[in-house]
């Protein structure tokens, strides 16, 4: 059994809807990206990105609730909507491994179980949960049988939605299996063939695919005889059709593809505005079909005003309504002594505003870190007049959060029976150390790559050289290995790797050596 096969698959969210403050996500639900996902005529793939603790699972929980609302159709013949939630979690390390089916098969079995439940079908009528005794059936055949059964049953529904939370767990332990899972199972079979709208959440940044409009003359290759040529839709084509950067970045552009264009490349892509203008590839057999690209929501760049209201709401849950006129629909407890101190004599809550903005600044837009800082202040507020000064420290709850995020990587580096997983985990731990110990919490990719290779050649012997042999692959490997604790940016063509928040940067600089030693790393990593 591979490590990926032990990932827990459930239809139940670890978050309770009653504990989630929905206004935090109002702007996301109202966004053009989310509306395109839920209301578009063609099925879409929506990727929700964000660092650990940014609210992705809470959002997934609300999306399932939102999409599951009864549909008031005017016509009785309208088919019902089906919503299939799948929440992935790491296996319990204290529970002994038990033989189980491969990850993709278990995933499809969960979808089938949910569909059968929606249709009130007897589970015995579905393909078996495992190959029947005495039969020689391989995993691929088993998987195909499940896909055919799921596709047949989905015809009973109109709109079809699939929500996969924490999809990056599979990416961390088996990149090859993940890419097959997203591209083949989620992308081609479920989205394209069965018209299922798919949403996945991940703390690992995907390299957003940049499709190119093949009709621009400005980027034509001098040696090319093609009538059209490749152009970057964010530059040359934008001059003609005003393609907004937001539309391109979030996948909102609509594209059309000709599979038999007669050009040297296999396909020929044009944007919708080019198509509407009557332009094409010029080939006699041209036949353009709708070609969807993934949609993106980035929680690390979410609405600042929503975060401000979120922090204010949770402060007032602890200390009463010290900010009159805000969030009037909420009920809060009586003012605590600390809440009263936050109110100035003229009732304008000057100290409260200072505290609010300080928490927002220190939380770096991360709601989990903001909550831990609020708890830290509240624990000291009733007994200390210096509570306002405490927010400059790294709270124990934030430290515990980062320790918990590192622990699965440490366990993989030590205990995982699969060599590739151990190597990637070791790579992630070293990369986090180098980036986190840097002055700014950011290193150029090439500089980080050299440091990791020197570490490997100096006695570590984890095989980093093979993992980092070429730069594009090096960035992918580092992002995957660090499990979302490192991100990236590209400025003027130069790639850099950075910590996911400044709080984590502070943690690595102060506590990383101690925590790595406590994690009982292997001898080669004892110097950490």
Residue pairs with C-beta under 8 A, 6 or more apart in sequence:
1 97
1 99
1 100
2 102
2 103
2 173
2 174
2 418
3 173
3 174
3 412
3 416
3 417
3 418
3 421
4 102
4 103
4 170
4 173
4 174
4 177
5 100
5 101
5 102
5 103
5 106
6 91
6 97
6 100
7 88
7 89
7 90
7 91
7 103
7 169
7 170
7 173
8 88
8 89
8 90
8 91
8 92
9 86
9 87
9 88
9 103
9 106
9 107
9 110
10 86
10 87
10 88
10 89
10 110
11 84
11 85
11 86
11 87
11 110
11 114
12 85
12 87
13 57
13 60
13 61
13 64
13 85
13 87
13 165
14 57
14 87
14 89
15 57
15 58
15 61
17 61
17 62
17 65
20 58
20 61
20 62
21 310
21 313
21 314
22 62
23 306
23 309
23 310
23 313
24 55
24 58
24 306
24 307
24 309
24 310
24 367
25 55
25 58
25 59
25 62
25 306
26 306
27 302
27 303
27 306
28 34
28 59
28 297
28 302
28 303
29 62
29 66
31 297
32 250
32 252
33 46
33 250
33 251
33 252
33 295
33 296
33 297
34 46
34 297
36 44
36 252
36 295
37 44
37 46
37 197
37 199
37 295
38 67
38 161
38 197
40 197
42 290
42 292
43 160
43 191
43 192
43 195
43 196
43 197
43 198
43 292
44 191
44 197
44 198
44 292
44 294
44 295
45 186
45 187
45 191
45 197
45 198
45 199
45 200
45 292
45 294
45 295
46 197
46 198
46 199
46 200
46 294
46 295
46 296
46 297
47 199
47 200
47 201
47 202
47 206
47 294
47 295
47 296
47 297
48 56
48 59
48 60
48 199
48 200
48 201
48 202
48 296
48 297
48 299
49 201
49 202
49 203
49 205
49 206
49 296
49 297
49 298
49 299
49 300
50 56
50 201
50 203
50 298
50 299
50 300
50 302
51 203
51 299
51 300
51 366
51 484
51 485
51 487
51 500
51 501
52 203
52 368
52 401
52 405
52 484
52 485
52 500
53 366
53 367
53 368
53 369
53 401
54 203
54 299
54 300
54 302
54 365
54 366
54 367
54 368
55 299
55 367
55 368
56 165
56 166
56 201
56 202
56 203
56 299
57 87
57 165
57 166
57 201
59 201
59 299
60 85
60 87
60 163
60 165
60 199
60 201
63 163
63 199
64 83
64 85
64 163
67 81
67 83
67 161
67 163
68 81
68 83
71 78
71 80
71 81
71 159
78 158
79 156
79 157
79 158
80 118
80 156
80 157
80 158
81 157
81 158
81 159
81 160
81 161
82 115
82 118
82 154
82 157
82 159
82 160
82 161
83 161
83 163
84 111
84 114
84 115
84 160
84 161
84 162
84 163
84 196
85 114
85 163
85 165
86 107
86 110
86 111
86 162
86 163
86 164
86 165
87 165
87 166
88 164
88 165
88 166
88 167
88 169
88 170
89 166
89 169
90 169
90 408
91 97
93 411
100 106
101 109
101 129
101 130
101 142
102 139
103 170
103 174
103 177
103 181
104 143
104 177
104 180
104 181
104 185
105 139
105 142
105 143
105 146
107 181
107 185
108 143
108 146
108 147
108 150
108 185
109 129
109 146
111 150
111 162
112 126
112 127
112 146
112 149
112 150
112 153
113 123
115 121
115 150
115 153
115 154
116 122
116 123
116 125
116 126
116 153
118 157
119 153
119 156
121 153
126 149
127 142
127 145
127 146
127 149
131 137
131 142
147 185
147 189
150 190
150 194
151 189
151 193
151 194
154 160
154 194
154 195
154 196
159 197
160 194
160 195
160 196
160 197
161 196
161 197
161 198
161 199
162 186
162 190
162 196
162 197
162 198
162 199
163 199
164 186
164 198
164 199
164 200
164 201
165 200
165 201
166 201
166 202
166 203
167 178
167 182
167 200
167 201
167 202
168 201
168 202
168 203
168 204
168 483
168 484
170 177
170 178
170 181
171 178
171 202
171 204
171 480
172 204
172 424
172 480
172 481
172 483
173 412
173 418
173 421
174 421
175 476
175 480
182 200
186 198
186 200
187 198
190 196
190 198
191 197
191 198
191 292
202 484
203 483
203 484
203 500
204 479
204 480
204 483
204 484
205 479
205 487
205 488
206 294
206 296
207 475
207 476
208 249
208 251
208 294
208 296
209 293
209 294
210 232
210 233
210 234
210 248
211 233
211 253
211 255
211 269
211 291
211 293
212 230
212 231
212 232
212 233
212 269
213 231
213 233
213 237
213 269
213 270
213 271
213 274
214 228
214 229
214 230
214 231
214 263
214 265
214 268
214 269
214 270
214 281
215 228
215 231
215 237
215 270
215 274
215 279
216 228
216 229
216 230
216 231
216 236
216 237
216 240
217 229
218 231
218 236
219 229
219 230
219 231
219 232
219 236
220 226
220 229
221 229
226 263
226 264
227 281
227 282
228 263
228 268
228 281
228 282
231 237
233 243
233 248
233 253
233 271
234 243
234 245
234 248
237 243
237 271
237 274
241 271
241 273
241 274
243 253
243 271
243 273
246 252
247 253
249 296
250 295
250 296
250 297
251 293
251 294
251 295
251 296
252 295
253 271
253 272
253 293
254 271
254 272
254 290
255 269
255 270
255 271
255 272
255 290
255 291
255 292
255 293
256 269
256 270
256 271
256 272
256 275
256 288
256 289
256 290
256 291
257 267
257 268
257 269
257 288
257 289
257 291
258 267
258 268
258 269
258 270
258 280
258 281
258 283
258 286
258 287
258 288
258 289
259 266
259 267
259 287
259 289
260 283
260 285
260 286
260 287
261 267
261 268
261 281
261 283
261 286
262 281
262 282
262 283
262 284
262 285
263 281
263 283
268 281
268 283
268 286
269 291
270 279
270 280
270 281
270 288
275 288
280 286
280 288
300 365
300 487
300 500
302 365
304 360
304 365
307 360
307 363
307 365
307 367
307 370
308 356
308 360
309 326
309 327
310 367
310 370
311 356
311 359
311 360
311 363
311 370
311 374
312 323
312 326
312 327
312 356
313 327
313 330
314 370
314 371
314 374
315 322
315 352
315 355
315 356
315 359
315 374
316 322
316 323
316 327
316 330
316 332
316 339
317 332
317 333
318 336
318 374
318 378
319 333
319 335
319 336
319 338
319 339
319 342
319 378
319 381
320 332
320 333
320 334
320 335
320 336
320 339
321 332
321 335
321 339
322 335
322 339
322 340
322 342
322 343
322 349
322 352
323 349
323 352
324 347
324 349
335 343
336 381
336 382
337 381
337 382
338 378
338 381
338 382
338 387
341 351
342 349
342 351
342 352
342 355
343 349
343 351
343 352
344 350
344 351
351 388
354 388
355 377
355 388
355 391
358 391
359 370
359 373
359 374
359 377
359 391
360 370
362 369
362 373
362 391
362 392
362 503
363 369
363 370
363 373
363 503
364 501
364 502
364 503
365 501
366 501
366 503
368 401
369 398
369 401
369 501
369 503
372 395
372 397
372 398
372 401
373 391
373 395
373 398
375 395
375 397
376 390
376 391
376 393
376 395
376 396
376 397
376 398
377 387
377 388
377 390
377 391
380 386
380 387
380 390
381 387
384 390
394 503
394 506
394 507
394 510
398 503
398 507
399 507
399 511
402 503
402 504
402 507
402 511
403 515
405 483
405 485
406 429
406 432
406 485
406 515
406 519
407 519
408 483
409 425
409 428
409 429
409 481
409 482
409 483
410 425
410 429
410 516
410 519
410 520
410 521
412 421
412 422
412 424
412 425
413 422
413 425
413 426
413 429
413 521
413 522
413 525
414 422
414 519
414 520
414 521
414 522
416 422
416 425
422 462
423 462
423 463
423 464
423 467
424 467
424 477
424 480
424 481
425 481
426 460
426 462
426 464
426 522
426 525
427 452
427 462
427 464
427 467
427 468
427 477
427 478
427 481
428 478
428 480
428 481
428 482
428 483
428 485
428 486
429 516
429 521
429 525
429 528
430 452
430 455
430 460
430 464
430 525
430 528
431 448
431 452
431 478
431 481
431 482
431 486
431 497
432 482
432 485
432 486
432 499
432 508
432 512
433 508
433 512
433 516
433 528
434 443
434 448
434 451
434 452
435 441
435 442
435 443
435 448
435 486
435 497
435 498
435 499
435 508
436 499
436 504
436 505
436 507
436 508
436 509
436 512
437 508
437 509
437 512
441 498
441 499
441 502
441 504
441 505
441 508
442 496
442 497
442 498
442 499
443 451
443 496
443 497
443 498
444 494
444 495
444 496
444 497
445 471
445 474
445 475
445 478
445 488
445 494
445 495
445 496
445 497
446 471
448 478
448 497
449 468
449 471
449 474
452 464
452 468
453 464
453 465
453 468
455 464
456 462
456 463
456 464
456 465
457 465
459 524
460 524
460 525
461 524
462 524
467 473
467 474
467 477
467 481
468 474
468 477
468 478
471 495
475 488
475 495
475 497
478 486
478 497
479 486
479 487
479 488
479 497
484 500
485 499
485 500
485 504
486 497
486 498
486 499
486 500
487 497
487 498
487 499
487 500
488 495
488 496
488 497
488 498
489 495
489 496
489 498
490 496
499 505
499 508
512 528
513 528
516 525
516 528
517 526
517 528
521 528
